[in-house]
Amino acid sequence: MESRFLETFLLVAELGSLAEAARRLAITPAAVAQRMQALEEEFGKRLLVRAGRVVQPTDAGHAILEQSRRILGDIRQLKTLAQTDSPSGEMRLGAISTALTGILAPALRHLVDTVPLVEVFVLPGTSTDLYQALGDGSIDAAILVRPPFPIPKSLHWSVLRTEPLILLAPGALATRDPEQLLATLPFIRYDRNNWGGRLADEWLRRQKLRPREWLELDSLEAIAVMVSNGLGVSVLPDWAPPWPEGLSVARLPLPGPPLVREIGMLWPRSAPSGRLVRVLLDAFEAVSSGGKRASDA
């Protein structure tokens, strides 16, 4: 069985379109259809069916989805193990949105320039979703917020960035007391379903503050735009730039013991892709301002 046929099947199942899968693979739709026909003949079952304008897996197709992902993951790992002379291979990396726009792009640029045989496929998601994807083998490593529970010994954690919690206020209120602002202005809460949002909630509870709740959002960028328009204040991590353009906001230090959001890399200790993860960590170190990465945990 051709592994590229399985890859094509998974891509069509994900996108719901043979044409879009063909575009992503840089082949013709006819070639995609031929691959699917060959795969269905090998299984002796229809794997895809058209439903209106989209293509979706049949019952037989759904039955092989997860196992197909695991098989392709094993194949990628075998290719990595075979490359013993120089860093090369494929790595599937999950990353939260602020890492994608902030710290990841410069590291990937350095990787492309210095280790061109390493290919990184990036999957965006929340920390919770990426942790789950890491557990089921869908990705090889994840850049996420440090979990709010003990990290299993089977996983390795390396800190990339620490972000103190701040009070974000409209720019015109930069000289005001943070606690007074929290007591008088509407509060835009960072979603407590996010691990970073739980840190903000923990700080409020420590300070025994009950702000005037108004909104709860899961996007830091959206919160910053709301605050810039004078709609309230928020407690959130001072995430890596770039921030949205044209903001008029004040980043105010919070009173009391400081709390920080740790952003780091998480990956299985025993995974063959660990070598590629180390190559990416070296890229982060090379582009960091201090030239050093925070200590591994």
TAWO-V113031 format. One record per residue. N is the residue number from 1. RES is the residue in one letter. SS is DSSP state (h for helix, s for strand, l for the rest). D_FIRST is the distance of its C-alpha to the first C-alpha in whole Angstrom. Layout:
n=N res=RES ss=SS d_first=D_FIRST
n=N res=RES ss=SS d_first=D_FIRST
This chain:
n=1 res=M ss=l d_first=0
n=2 res=E ss=l d_first=4
n=3 res=S ss=h d_first=6
n=4 res=R ss=h d_first=9
n=5 res=F ss=h d_first=8
n=6 res=L ss=h d_first=8
n=7 res=E ss=h d_first=11
n=8 res=T ss=h d_first=13
n=9 res=F ss=h d_first=13
n=10 res=L ss=h d_first=15
n=11 res=L ss=h d_first=17
n=12 res=V ss=h d_first=18
n=13 res=A ss=h d_first=18
n=14 res=E ss=h d_first=21
n=15 res=L ss=h d_first=22
n=16 res=G ss=l d_first=23
n=17 res=S ss=l d_first=22
n=18 res=L ss=h d_first=20
n=19 res=A ss=h d_first=23
n=20 res=E ss=h d_first=23
n=21 res=A ss=h d_first=20
n=22 res=A ss=h d_first=20
n=23 res=R ss=h d_first=23
n=24 res=R ss=h d_first=21
n=25 res=L ss=h d_first=19
n=26 res=A ss=l d_first=21
n=27 res=I ss=l d_first=19
n=28 res=T ss=l d_first=21
n=29 res=P ss=h d_first=20
n=30 res=A ss=h d_first=19
n=31 res=A ss=h d_first=16
n=32 res=V ss=h d_first=15
n=33 res=A ss=h d_first=16
n=34 res=Q ss=h d_first=14
n=35 res=R ss=h d_first=11
n=36 res=M ss=h d_first=12
n=37 res=Q ss=h d_first=13
n=38 res=A ss=h d_first=9
n=39 res=L ss=h d_first=8
n=40 res=E ss=h d_first=11
n=41 res=E ss=h d_first=11
n=42 res=E ss=h d_first=8
n=43 res=F ss=h d_first=10
n=44 res=G ss=l d_first=13
n=45 res=K ss=l d_first=15
n=46 res=R ss=l d_first=16
n=47 res=L ss=l d_first=15
n=48 res=L ss=s d_first=18
n=49 res=V ss=s d_first=21
n=50 res=R ss=s d_first=24
n=51 res=A ss=s d_first=27
n=52 res=G ss=l d_first=30
n=53 res=R ss=l d_first=29
n=54 res=V ss=s d_first=26
n=55 res=V ss=s d_first=22
n=56 res=Q ss=s d_first=21
n=57 res=P ss=s d_first=19
n=58 res=T ss=l d_first=20
n=59 res=D ss=h d_first=20
n=60 res=A ss=h d_first=17
n=61 res=G ss=h d_first=16
n=62 res=H ss=h d_first=18
n=63 res=A ss=h d_first=17
n=64 res=I ss=h d_first=14
n=65 res=L ss=h d_first=15
n=66 res=E ss=h d_first=17
n=67 res=Q ss=h d_first=14
n=68 res=S ss=h d_first=12
n=69 res=R ss=h d_first=14
n=70 res=R ss=h d_first=15
n=71 res=I ss=h d_first=11
n=72 res=L ss=h d_first=12
n=73 res=G ss=h d_first=15
n=74 res=D ss=h d_first=14
n=75 res=I ss=h d_first=12
n=76 res=R ss=h d_first=15
n=77 res=Q ss=h d_first=18
n=78 res=L ss=h d_first=16
n=79 res=K ss=h d_first=17
n=80 res=T ss=h d_first=20
n=81 res=L ss=h d_first=21
n=82 res=A ss=h d_first=20
n=83 res=Q ss=l d_first=23
n=84 res=T ss=l d_first=26
n=85 res=D ss=l d_first=28
n=86 res=S ss=l d_first=29
n=87 res=P ss=l d_first=28
n=88 res=S ss=l d_first=24
n=89 res=G ss=s d_first=21
n=90 res=E ss=s d_first=20
n=91 res=M ss=s d_first=22
n=92 res=R ss=s d_first=22
n=93 res=L ss=s d_first=26
n=94 res=G ss=s d_first=28
n=95 res=A ss=s d_first=32
n=96 res=I ss=l d_first=35
n=97 res=S ss=h d_first=36
n=98 res=T ss=h d_first=39
n=99 res=A ss=h d_first=37
n=100 res=L ss=h d_first=35
n=101 res=T ss=h d_first=38
n=102 res=G ss=h d_first=40
n=103 res=I ss=h d_first=39
n=104 res=L ss=h d_first=35
n=105 res=A ss=h d_first=36
n=106 res=P ss=h d_first=38
n=107 res=A ss=h d_first=36
n=108 res=L ss=h d_first=33
n=109 res=R ss=h d_first=35
n=110 res=H ss=h d_first=36
n=111 res=L ss=h d_first=32
n=112 res=V ss=h d_first=31
n=113 res=D ss=h d_first=35
n=114 res=T ss=h d_first=34
n=115 res=V ss=l d_first=31
n=116 res=P ss=l d_first=29
n=117 res=L ss=l d_first=26
n=118 res=V ss=s d_first=25
n=119 res=E ss=s d_first=24
n=120 res=V ss=s d_first=25
n=121 res=F ss=s d_first=23
n=122 res=V ss=s d_first=26
n=123 res=L ss=s d_first=26
n=124 res=P ss=s d_first=30
n=125 res=G ss=l d_first=31
n=126 res=T ss=l d_first=34
n=127 res=S ss=h d_first=35
n=128 res=T ss=h d_first=34
n=129 res=D ss=h d_first=31
n=130 res=L ss=h d_first=30
n=131 res=Y ss=h d_first=31
n=132 res=Q ss=h d_first=29
n=133 res=A ss=h d_first=26
n=134 res=L ss=h d_first=26
n=135 res=G ss=h d_first=27
n=136 res=D ss=l d_first=23
n=137 res=G ss=l d_first=21
n=138 res=S ss=l d_first=21
n=139 res=I ss=l d_first=23
n=140 res=D ss=l d_first=24
n=141 res=A ss=s d_first=27
n=142 res=A ss=s d_first=30
n=143 res=I ss=s d_first=33
n=144 res=L ss=s d_first=35
n=145 res=V ss=s d_first=39
n=146 res=R ss=l d_first=40
n=147 res=P ss=l d_first=39
n=148 res=P ss=l d_first=42
n=149 res=F ss=l d_first=41
n=150 res=P ss=l d_first=41
n=151 res=I ss=l d_first=38
n=152 res=P ss=l d_first=36
n=153 res=K ss=l d_first=36
n=154 res=S ss=l d_first=32
n=155 res=L ss=s d_first=32
n=156 res=H ss=s d_first=34
n=157 res=W ss=s d_first=36
n=158 res=S ss=s d_first=38
n=159 res=V ss=s d_first=40
n=160 res=L ss=s d_first=40
n=161 res=R ss=s d_first=43
n=162 res=T ss=s d_first=46
n=163 res=E ss=s d_first=47
n=164 res=P ss=s d_first=51
n=165 res=L ss=s d_first=52
n=166 res=I ss=s d_first=54
n=167 res=L ss=s d_first=56
n=168 res=L ss=s d_first=55
n=169 res=A ss=s d_first=58
n=170 res=P ss=s d_first=59
n=171 res=G ss=h d_first=61
n=172 res=A ss=h d_first=64
n=173 res=L ss=h d_first=64
n=174 res=A ss=l d_first=63
n=175 res=T ss=l d_first=67
n=176 res=R ss=l d_first=67
n=177 res=D ss=l d_first=66
n=178 res=P ss=h d_first=63
n=179 res=E ss=h d_first=64
n=180 res=Q ss=h d_first=66
n=181 res=L ss=h d_first=64
n=182 res=L ss=h d_first=61
n=183 res=A ss=h d_first=64
n=184 res=T ss=h d_first=65
n=185 res=L ss=l d_first=62
n=186 res=P ss=s d_first=60
n=187 res=F ss=s d_first=57
n=188 res=I ss=s d_first=53
n=189 res=R ss=s d_first=51
n=190 res=Y ss=s d_first=47
n=191 res=D ss=l d_first=45
n=192 res=R ss=l d_first=45
n=193 res=N ss=l d_first=42
n=194 res=N ss=l d_first=41
n=195 res=W ss=h d_first=42
n=196 res=G ss=h d_first=44
n=197 res=G ss=h d_first=46
n=198 res=R ss=h d_first=46
n=199 res=L ss=h d_first=48
n=200 res=A ss=h d_first=50
n=201 res=D ss=h d_first=51
n=202 res=E ss=h d_first=52
n=203 res=W ss=h d_first=54
n=204 res=L ss=h d_first=56
n=205 res=R ss=h d_first=57
n=206 res=R ss=h d_first=58
n=207 res=Q ss=l d_first=61
n=208 res=K ss=l d_first=61
n=209 res=L ss=l d_first=61
n=210 res=R ss=l d_first=60
n=211 res=P ss=l d_first=60
n=212 res=R ss=s d_first=60
n=213 res=E ss=s d_first=57
n=214 res=W ss=s d_first=56
n=215 res=L ss=s d_first=52
n=216 res=E ss=s d_first=49
n=217 res=L ss=s d_first=46
n=218 res=D ss=l d_first=43
n=219 res=S ss=l d_first=43
n=220 res=L ss=h d_first=45
n=221 res=E ss=h d_first=45
n=222 res=A ss=h d_first=47
n=223 res=I ss=h d_first=49
n=224 res=A ss=h d_first=50
n=225 res=V ss=h d_first=51
n=226 res=M ss=h d_first=53
n=227 res=V ss=h d_first=55
n=228 res=S ss=h d_first=56
n=229 res=N ss=l d_first=57
n=230 res=G ss=l d_first=59
n=231 res=L ss=l d_first=58
n=232 res=G ss=l d_first=58
n=233 res=V ss=s d_first=57
n=234 res=S ss=s d_first=54
n=235 res=V ss=s d_first=53
n=236 res=L ss=s d_first=50
n=237 res=P ss=s d_first=48
n=238 res=D ss=l d_first=49
n=239 res=W ss=l d_first=46
n=240 res=A ss=l d_first=45
n=241 res=P ss=l d_first=46
n=242 res=P ss=l d_first=45
n=243 res=W ss=l d_first=47
n=244 res=P ss=l d_first=47
n=245 res=E ss=l d_first=50
n=246 res=G ss=l d_first=54
n=247 res=L ss=l d_first=54
n=248 res=S ss=l d_first=57
n=249 res=V ss=s d_first=57
n=250 res=A ss=s d_first=58
n=251 res=R ss=s d_first=56
n=252 res=L ss=s d_first=59
n=253 res=P ss=s d_first=59
n=254 res=L ss=l d_first=59
n=255 res=P ss=l d_first=62
n=256 res=G ss=l d_first=61
n=257 res=P ss=l d_first=58
n=258 res=P ss=l d_first=56
n=259 res=L ss=l d_first=52
n=260 res=V ss=s d_first=49
n=261 res=R ss=s d_first=45
n=262 res=E ss=s d_first=43
n=263 res=I ss=s d_first=40
n=264 res=G ss=s d_first=38
n=265 res=M ss=s d_first=34
n=266 res=L ss=s d_first=32
n=267 res=W ss=s d_first=29
n=268 res=P ss=s d_first=28
n=269 res=R ss=l d_first=30
n=270 res=S ss=l d_first=28
n=271 res=A ss=l d_first=25
n=272 res=P ss=l d_first=23
n=273 res=S ss=l d_first=24
n=274 res=G ss=h d_first=27
n=275 res=R ss=h d_first=28
n=276 res=L ss=h d_first=27
n=277 res=V ss=h d_first=29
n=278 res=R ss=h d_first=32
n=279 res=V ss=h d_first=32
n=280 res=L ss=h d_first=32
n=281 res=L ss=h d_first=35
n=282 res=D ss=h d_first=36
n=283 res=A ss=h d_first=36
n=284 res=F ss=h d_first=38
n=285 res=E ss=h d_first=41
n=286 res=A ss=h d_first=41
n=287 res=V ss=h d_first=42
n=288 res=S ss=l d_first=44
n=289 res=S ss=l d_first=47
n=290 res=G ss=l d_first=49
n=291 res=G ss=l d_first=46
n=292 res=K ss=l d_first=45
n=293 res=R ss=l d_first=43
n=294 res=A ss=l d_first=44
n=295 res=S ss=l d_first=44
n=296 res=D ss=s d_first=41
n=297 res=A ss=l d_first=41
